[in-house]
């Protein structure tokens, strides 16, 4: 931890840091991940020359229009050392550098939300391609210290990655909303209490809704399959299977498929006298509402309020386990009295007693005649006093206290949870894109006459290299060239479109880029108001 803190005062050492070393630090516990992310982004002063009317003027921007929501501007540019070289040689900004300056220091208001014109400070990441490397983003999501998402540099990385996949995430959200609305309309048409709806249910409009539902379901099925393929093809099935959101999507897909098959079969839903069809529709709508809530967490204004609630429900899970023990113990106590109540009836009576404080002594005693008392007259009253106080009063008040403490803690970390959630959205969207890319590659492989050569040229050396996810061995042992002819670094610009970069980029440093092509715009910059804390 102290070593990473000291790196903040040694920019030359940061220029020699590789992705491999960063991944090792992010996987370590303690404060080291926070210190390294703060150290990587160094404060910079940008001086440059600008030609106006044939004259050369020295310029430095210290003010800019900044988003009021994000409180930073993010751009991709060259190393600060290259800008210093241009300034020292009295050369104006060349090629794409003026555009880089205008993106980082916009002087006019843009259409992207509310903005403020304030004094700003610029920061540059000394590790190249960190913003395009989804392997690093995955390491941030899996970092043991979640406080790392409070770092301004991490926010810039997530914001940059999110802008690349925002369209895909928005499409999935709109698909879920349209599907939910369509099923709500179907639910209204199946209302047997309204005669007009019953007539419509026998018409073509219901068939149209069913076909629309089937089309949307097929699109959602393809997207889910591509997401699984994207993870599976890179040996990351554990990440897909370990996500509760993915299990929710699978459950919704299964229920939706069953419903569509039944709904489009003439008379099948009306012949379900056992209530299976209406029950499945109700459960399906219930799950779709929850899934829509998950998708709405893409918006910060919604996520900072909903994420603390869902996080609190997860945090009180151990309490529910203890509560279940007390509840089932009380149910077995009451069931053992042989009072002509079945197990299900005993459970509902005790649940009403301990959770809802709703009870009737005569009902608990199962008294059928007045004023004769049953053999369990005293037993029921003693049980009522003990169970109602132990569970109904003590446990319920403890539950409220635990909820308050857990929610207060979650509300303070709402912004952190939002950044982590957005990073997870990015990983899922990139997995979908990777799945589609894998299918296109297979199709080209099968239909191209030179498929073998093309395949060997594009085929990744390992299942991890295609997506940039290292094996456990590569996370502990740096990659070295296999032969003198093997290129040490992968400079392909499209590697950022995958879930990560090639294993060959593990040892890439800023020094390597400065020695080969200093004008290469592979470094992440951001500016934020000067008064802001990192």
Helices and strands as residue ranges (DSSP letters): H 2-7, H 11-14, H 19-26, H 32-40, E 41-44, E 48-52, E 55-59, E 63-67, E 73-77, H 80-88, H 97-104, E 115-125, H 134-141, G 146-150, H 152-189, H 195-201, H 204-232, H 237-241, H 244-263, H 276-296, H 300-315, H 317-335, H 343-354, H 361-365, H 377-387, I 388-395, H 396-412, H 414-447, H 451-458, G 493-497, G 503-507, H 510-516, E 523-529
